[in-house]
């Protein structure tokens, strides 16, 4: 078996440092492990993505070490037991096209531009 590359050593070192930095913070160790497991299936040839994730991990490590972070978590939108993923209106009401703008720029006075036009 060949020796690990420099990038592999850096990623393993980052993993260990993140685990150490998150030791006293609730949810940090589990989040670090989950993040690394999620990206473990990346092909070795996808160096650009691996380097991007490495830089992102370095920034997260700096935040964990800064002392301002007390815990680590994720933003998840909870679903209610009766909420349908495709249903965005409340029961008994209908969404009328004339009631709301079709795009975020409508109603703000912004002009529409055509992709092919000048």
C-alpha positions in Angstrom: 0.0 0.0 0.0 1.3 3.4 -0.9 1.9 6.3 1.5 -0.9 8.8 2.1 -0.7 11.9 0.0 -0.2 15.3 1.6 -3.8 16.2 1.2 -4.9 12.9 2.9 -2.6 13.7 5.8 -4.0 17.2 6.0 -7.6 16.0 6.0 -6.8 13.4 8.8 -5.1 16.0 10.8 -8.1 18.4 10.4 -10.4 15.6 11.6 -8.4 15.0 14.7 -8.1 18.8 15.4 -11.9 19.2 15.0 -12.6 16.4 17.4 -10.2 17.8 20.0 -11.7 21.3 19.6 -15.2 20.1 19.9 -14.6 17.9 23.0 -16.3 20.2 25.5 -19.0 21.5 23.2 -22.4 19.8 23.0 -23.1 18.2 19.6 -19.7 19.1 18.1 -18.1 15.6 18.0 -21.2 14.0 16.5 -21.5 16.8 13.9 -17.8 16.5 12.9 -18.1 12.7 12.6 -21.4 13.0 10.6 -19.9 15.6 8.2 -16.8 13.5 7.5 -18.9 10.3 7.0 -21.1 12.2 4.6 -18.2 13.2 2.4 -16.2 9.9 2.8 -17.6 8.6 -0.4 -16.0 11.4 -2.5 -13.8 10.0 -5.2 -10.0 10.6 -4.6 -9.8 12.2 -8.0 -12.2 15.1 -7.0 -9.4 17.2 -5.6 -11.2 20.5 -6.1 -14.1 19.5 -3.9 -11.9 17.9 -1.3 -9.8 21.1 -1.1 -12.9 23.2 -0.8 -14.2 21.0 2.0 -10.8 21.2 3.7 -10.8 25.0 3.6 -14.4 25.0 5.0 -13.3 22.7 7.8 -10.4 24.9 8.6 -12.7 27.9 9.0 -15.0 25.9 11.2 -12.1 24.9 13.3 -11.1 28.5 13.8 -14.7 29.2 14.9 -14.7 26.4 17.4 -11.3 27.5 18.8 -12.3 31.1 19.1 -14.2 30.6 22.3 -17.4 32.2 21.0 -18.9 28.9 20.0 -20.6 27.1 22.9 -22.3 24.3 20.9 -22.5 23.0 17.4 -25.7 22.1 15.5 -27.5 22.2 12.2 -30.5 24.1 10.9 -33.3 21.7 10.2 -36.9 22.7 9.4 -39.1 20.4 11.4 -42.2 19.0 9.6 -45.5 18.7 11.4 -47.3 15.3 11.4 -50.0 16.5 9.0 -47.9 18.8 6.8 -47.5 17.7 3.2 -44.2 18.6 1.5 -46.0 19.9 -1.7 -48.8 21.7 0.1 -47.8 25.3 0.8 -51.2 26.8 1.4 -53.3 26.4 4.5 -56.4 24.2 4.2 -59.5 26.0 2.9 -57.6 28.8 1.2 -56.4 29.0 -2.4 -53.4 30.9 -3.7 -54.5 33.5 -6.3 -52.0 34.5 -8.9 -53.0 38.2 -8.7 -52.5 38.3 -4.9 -48.8 37.8 -4.8 -45.9 38.6 -7.1 -44.5 35.8 -9.3 -40.9 36.7 -8.6 -39.0 38.4 -5.9 -38.3 41.4 -8.2 -41.9 42.0 -9.1 -43.6 44.8 -7.1 -40.3 46.4 -6.2 -40.1 48.6 -9.3 -37.2 46.5 -10.8 -37.3 46.0 -14.6 -37.1 42.6 -16.1 -34.2 41.8 -18.4 -34.2 39.3 -21.1 -31.4 36.8 -21.1 -30.7 37.2 -24.9 -31.6 40.9 -25.2 -29.5 44.0 -24.5 
